[in-house]
Structure formats: C-alpha cells, structure tokens
Amino acid sequence: MTDGDQGGQNYLASVSDLVSALIFVFIIMLAVFAYQLANVTEEQVNITEELTAEDETRYEILLAIDDRLEKAGIRVEVLREQGVLRLSDNAINFPSGSELPAASHRVNVGRLARAIAEVAPCYVSSRQAAPAVGRGEGLPLEADDETPSYCSPPADASAYSCWERRFPWLLETLLIEGHTDDVPVAAGNRFEDNLELSSMRAATVHRMIVACEPGVERLLNANGFPILSTSGYGYARPAAERADDNRRIDLRFLLEPPKGAIRTREPDVQSEIHERVGEGSL
C-alpha cells in the first residue's frame, strides 16, 4: 500500500467520522425539538381547555340570569362571546337626558337585583359579613321606610343551588355599563356630555340594585374587592337604530382564573415560544 493510498483511506475515515458525528448531533437536536414542541403543545392544549371552561362558566351565569328575567317578562339579549347581557327594549331604558330609568322600567331593576342576588353568590371567592347600608339610602326615588317600591321580594337563597359544587372560574367583576343615544345633552342639563350621563345611569342602577339586595355589594372577588362595579360609554357602543333602545344598560361578566391556571402564566409561555422560534428551536 502506497503512502497515497493510506492517506486517501485516512481522509475517507475522517469524513466518515465527521458525517457520523453530524448525524448524531442532528438526532440529538431533533429529539430536543420534539420534546420542546410536545411541551409547548401540551401547554397550549391546557390553555385552550381553560379558555373553554371560562366560556362555559360565564355562559352558565348569563343563561341563569337571563332565564330569571325572561320568566319575569323582560327581554334580554345574551352576547356569549362578549360575556354581556344586553338590557334594552322593554327592560331598563332611560328618558332622554335622564339618569333615572323610565318609571315603568324601575320595577325591572328590582327583578334584575333579585336575579343577580340568586345567581352571583355561586361564582364569587367570598362574601363579606359586614352589615349593609340602609336600603334605598341616597336614592332619588320614592321609597318606603324599608324597601324602595320598585324592589321584588328578597332573593331566595335556595333558588339557585350550587353549594355542593364549586366552579373553578369565578366572577372578578360584574360591570353595569351605561349607554346613551347620540343626541348631545341639552343646554342647561347638569351633565356635561353623554359620557358623564352614561356613567351616572350605571351608577344609579348600581345604587338601586344594592337598595333592593344589599348582599350583592358584599360579594367579593379573589382580591377582596366587590364584584359589582360600573362604567359609562356614552353613545360609543350603539345597540340599535332607535335612539331609545340605546339609552340602556348592559351587564358584562368578567371572570378570574383559578389559582395555578396556565393562563396566569400565559405571558411567560408566549415569551418562551418566541424565544424558541428566534433561536430556531421550533
């Protein structure tokens, strides 16, 4: 064997070893890639399952309150994707420029208060034991010494049984959202604009609900804050072409995830995915 032949064999052996090493490295990288992809996929599946559980829980709340209002003769639109109960038409409307519900609709606030008081306690972290404020206190409405005349009979605690089971998703906020039509407030009106008027409509309904069902104000989320809150949108979110149908309130249900839920870590998961993509690991 000549030196040239031996050198050629050594060269081929070196190339063969290099190729084997590259194949081995490739296999290792492929295994790591498969492991990482499996972990990310599993987390995304769990996030999807949690989102589904959130949607189903919120929908259950919407239907339970909607059912009670429908039985009371109040037409309500359920907007599942938005987590909203739209109260308009014959539900709770307002005269133009006023923060008080139409006189014929005030009784519907009492019915709404009863529905919330029966359903919402099943979906809160805790209930505060502090005494309630006086019923009807501070309301610019006709009321007797104990209960405003528009209130329904007190909520029946057994009307919505849920104490044998606990729901992992709970209410973080129940927003009473005030709306107006697109007609500017009249000159001399005490409200500066429709945004202020819509906020006061929500605040007035909040006080009316608490006047009928004081316990609602003591329903707390995981942070220890009352779930009942308000917001005003002016004419920014019309629901119908008729002006009086837009002088309304909506109820928006925002839920909080259970402790340890992946969604609470979702930003970290997303960051990890982006990092892997940037590194070429995915």
C-alpha positions as CSV (number, residue, x, y, z in Angstrom):
1,M,0.0,0.0,0.0
2,T,1.5,3.3,-1.0
3,D,1.5,6.4,1.2
4,G,-1.0,7.9,-1.2
5,D,-3.5,5.1,-0.7
6,Q,-3.1,5.2,3.1
7,G,-3.6,9.0,3.0
8,G,-6.8,8.5,1.0
9,Q,-8.1,5.9,3.4
10,N,-7.4,8.2,6.4
11,Y,-9.2,11.0,4.6
12,L,-12.3,8.8,4.0
13,A,-12.2,7.6,7.6
14,S,-12.1,11.2,8.8
15,V,-15.1,12.2,6.5
16,S,-17.0,9.2,7.7
17,D,-16.4,10.1,11.4
18,L,-17.5,13.6,10.7
19,V,-20.7,12.6,9.0
20,S,-21.5,10.2,11.8
21,A,-20.9,12.9,14.3
22,L,-23.2,15.3,12.4
23,I,-25.9,12.7,12.1
24,F,-25.6,12.1,15.9
25,V,-25.9,15.8,16.6
26,F,-28.8,16.1,14.2
27,I,-30.6,13.2,16.0
28,I,-30.0,14.9,19.4
29,M,-31.3,18.2,18.1
30,L,-34.4,16.5,16.6
31,A,-35.1,14.8,19.9
32,V,-34.8,18.1,21.8
33,F,-37.0,19.8,19.2
34,A,-39.7,17.1,19.6
35,Y,-39.5,17.4,23.4
36,Q,-39.9,21.1,23.3
37,L,-42.7,21.0,20.8
38,A,-44.5,18.5,22.9
39,N,-44.3,20.6,26.0
40,V,-45.4,23.8,24.2
41,T,-48.3,21.9,22.5
42,E,-49.4,20.4,25.8
43,E,-49.4,23.9,27.4
44,Q,-51.4,25.3,24.5
45,V,-53.9,22.5,24.8
46,N,-54.3,23.2,28.5
47,I,-54.7,26.9,27.8
48,T,-57.5,26.1,25.3
49,E,-59.2,23.9,27.8
50,E,-59.1,26.6,30.4
51,L,-60.5,29.1,27.9
52,T,-63.3,26.7,27.2
53,A,-64.0,26.3,30.9
54,E,-64.1,30.0,31.3
55,D,-66.5,30.5,28.4
56,E,-68.8,27.7,29.7
57,T,-68.9,29.1,33.2
58,R,-69.7,32.6,32.0
59,Y,-72.3,31.3,29.7
60,E,-73.9,29.4,32.5
61,I,-74.1,32.6,34.5
62,L,-75.6,34.5,31.6
63,L,-78.2,31.8,31.0
64,A,-79.2,31.6,34.7
65,I,-79.8,35.3,34.9
66,D,-81.4,35.5,31.5
67,D,-83.8,32.7,32.5
68,R,-85.0,34.6,35.5
69,L,-85.5,37.8,33.6
70,E,-87.3,36.1,30.8
71,K,-89.7,34.5,33.3
72,A,-90.4,38.0,34.7
73,G,-91.3,39.1,31.2
74,I,-88.1,41.0,30.5
75,R,-86.5,40.5,27.1
76,V,-82.7,40.2,27.3
77,E,-80.1,39.5,24.6
78,V,-77.3,37.2,25.5
79,L,-74.0,38.1,23.8
80,R,-72.0,35.0,24.7
81,E,-68.7,35.9,23.0
82,Q,-68.6,39.2,24.8
83,G,-69.9,37.9,28.1
84,V,-72.7,40.5,28.1
85,L,-76.4,40.6,28.9
86,R,-78.0,43.4,26.9
87,L,-80.9,45.0,28.7
88,S,-82.9,47.1,26.3
89,D,-86.2,47.4,24.5
90,N,-88.7,46.6,27.3
91,A,-86.0,46.0,30.0
92,I,-84.3,49.1,31.5
93,N,-84.4,52.2,29.4
94,F,-84.0,55.9,30.2
95,P,-85.8,59.1,29.2
96,S,-83.6,61.4,27.1
97,G,-81.1,63.3,29.2
98,S,-82.1,61.5,32.4
99,E,-80.0,59.2,34.7
100,L,-83.1,57.6,36.2
101,P,-84.8,54.6,34.5
102,A,-88.2,55.2,32.9
103,A,-90.8,55.0,35.6
104,S,-92.4,51.9,34.1
105,H,-89.0,50.2,34.0
106,R,-87.8,50.7,37.5
107,V,-89.5,47.6,38.7
108,N,-87.3,45.7,36.3
109,V,-84.3,46.9,38.2
110,G,-85.7,45.2,41.3
111,R,-86.2,42.0,39.2
112,L,-82.6,42.3,38.0
113,A,-81.3,42.7,41.5
114,R,-83.1,39.6,42.6
115,A,-81.7,37.6,39.7
116,I,-78.2,38.7,40.4
117,A,-78.6,38.0,44.2
118,E,-79.7,34.5,43.5
119,V,-77.0,33.5,40.9
120,A,-73.9,35.6,41.6
121,P,-73.1,34.2,45.1
122,C,-72.3,30.8,43.5
123,Y,-69.4,32.4,41.5
124,V,-67.5,34.5,44.0
125,S,-64.5,33.9,46.1
126,S,-66.1,35.1,49.3
127,R,-69.0,37.1,50.9
128,Q,-68.3,39.9,53.3
129,A,-70.0,39.7,56.6
130,A,-70.2,43.5,57.2
131,P,-73.7,45.0,57.7
132,A,-75.3,46.5,54.6
133,V,-76.2,50.2,54.1
134,G,-79.8,51.2,54.5
135,R,-82.0,50.0,51.7
136,G,-82.8,52.9,49.4
137,E,-80.4,55.3,51.2
138,G,-79.4,58.2,48.9
139,L,-81.7,57.2,46.1
140,P,-83.7,59.9,44.4
141,L,-86.7,57.6,44.1
142,E,-89.9,57.2,46.0
143,A,-89.4,54.5,48.7
144,D,-91.0,53.5,52.0
145,D,-89.1,53.3,55.2
146,E,-87.6,49.9,54.5
147,T,-87.5,49.0,50.8
148,P,-87.9,51.0,47.6
149,S,-91.3,50.3,46.0
150,Y,-89.7,49.0,42.8
151,C,-88.0,46.1,44.5
152,S,-89.0,42.5,44.1
153,P,-89.4,40.1,47.1
154,P,-86.0,39.3,48.5
155,A,-83.9,36.8,46.7
156,D,-84.4,33.1,47.6
157,A,-81.1,31.6,48.5
158,S,-82.3,28.1,47.5
159,A,-83.5,29.2,44.1
160,Y,-80.0,28.6,42.6
161,S,-78.3,25.7,44.4
162,C,-74.6,25.5,43.9
163,W,-73.1,24.7,47.3
164,E,-72.5,21.1,46.5
165,R,-70.0,22.0,43.8
166,R,-67.5,24.8,43.3
167,F,-66.8,26.5,40.0
168,P,-63.1,26.9,39.2
169,W,-63.7,30.1,37.3
170,L,-65.2,32.9,39.4
171,L,-66.5,36.4,39.0
172,E,-63.8,39.0,39.1
173,T,-66.1,41.9,38.0
174,L,-69.8,42.4,37.2
175,L,-69.9,45.6,35.3
176,I,-73.0,47.7,35.0
177,E,-72.4,49.5,31.7
178,G,-74.3,52.7,31.0
179,H,-75.1,53.9,27.4
180,T,-76.8,56.8,25.7
181,D,-78.0,57.7,22.2
182,D,-76.0,60.0,20.0
183,V,-78.1,63.1,20.8
184,P,-75.9,65.7,22.6
185,V,-77.2,66.6,26.1
186,A,-79.4,69.7,26.0
187,A,-78.1,73.1,27.0
188,G,-78.7,73.6,30.8
189,N,-78.5,69.9,31.5
190,R,-76.5,69.2,34.6
191,F,-74.4,66.6,32.8
192,E,-71.6,67.9,30.7
193,D,-71.9,65.3,27.9
194,N,-73.2,61.8,27.1
195,L,-70.2,60.2,28.7
196,E,-71.0,61.6,32.0
197,L,-74.7,60.9,31.6
198,S,-74.0,57.2,30.8
199,S,-71.7,56.9,33.8
200,M,-74.5,58.3,36.1
201,R,-77.0,55.9,34.6
202,A,-74.8,53.0,35.5
203,A,-74.2,54.4,39.0
204,T,-77.9,54.9,39.6
205,V,-78.8,51.4,38.6
206,H,-75.9,50.2,40.9
207,R,-77.5,52.0,43.8
208,M,-80.9,50.7,43.0
209,I,-79.7,47.1,42.9
210,V,-77.9,47.5,46.2
211,A,-81.0,49.1,47.7
212,C,-83.1,46.0,46.8
213,E,-80.4,43.4,47.5
214,P,-77.7,44.8,49.9
215,G,-75.9,41.4,49.9
216,V,-74.9,41.9,46.3
217,E,-72.5,44.7,47.3
218,R,-70.7,42.3,49.7
219,L,-69.9,39.7,47.1
220,L,-66.1,39.8,46.7
221,N,-63.5,38.6,44.2
222,A,-60.2,36.9,44.9
223,N,-58.6,40.2,45.7
224,G,-61.2,41.1,48.3
225,F,-62.9,43.8,46.2
226,P,-66.7,43.9,45.5
227,I,-67.5,42.4,42.1
228,L,-70.2,44.9,41.4
229,S,-68.9,48.0,39.5
230,T,-69.8,50.5,36.9
231,S,-68.6,52.1,33.6
232,G,-70.0,54.5,31.1
233,Y,-69.6,54.5,27.3
234,G,-71.8,57.4,26.2
235,Y,-73.0,56.7,22.6
236,A,-69.8,54.8,21.6
237,R,-71.5,51.4,21.5
238,P,-74.9,51.6,20.0
239,A,-77.1,48.5,20.0
240,A,-79.9,49.5,17.7
241,E,-81.0,52.2,15.3
242,R,-83.7,53.5,17.6
243,A,-82.4,56.2,20.0
244,D,-84.4,55.0,23.0
245,D,-83.0,51.4,22.6
246,N,-79.5,52.9,23.1
247,R,-80.5,54.7,26.3
248,R,-79.8,51.4,28.2
249,I,-77.5,49.5,30.4
250,D,-75.6,46.3,29.7
251,L,-74.2,43.8,32.2
252,R,-70.7,42.5,31.5
253,F,-69.3,39.5,33.3
254,L,-65.5,39.2,33.7
255,L,-64.1,36.1,35.3
256,E,-60.9,35.4,37.1
257,P,-58.9,32.1,36.5
258,P,-58.5,29.5,39.3
259,K,-55.2,29.5,41.2
260,G,-52.4,27.8,39.3
261,A,-54.1,28.2,36.0
262,I,-51.8,28.2,33.0
263,R,-53.5,31.4,31.7
264,T,-52.0,33.2,34.7
265,R,-48.6,32.2,33.3
266,E,-49.6,32.7,29.6
267,P,-47.2,35.7,29.0
268,D,-44.3,33.5,30.1
269,V,-45.4,30.7,27.9
270,Q,-45.7,33.0,24.9
271,S,-42.3,34.5,25.7
272,E,-40.7,31.1,25.8
273,I,-42.3,30.2,22.4
274,H,-41.0,33.4,20.8
275,E,-37.5,32.7,22.3
276,R,-37.5,29.2,20.8
277,V,-38.6,30.5,17.4
278,G,-35.9,33.1,17.5
279,E,-33.3,30.5,18.3
280,G,-34.5,28.2,15.5
281,S,-35.6,25.6,18.0
282,L,-39.1,25.4,16.6
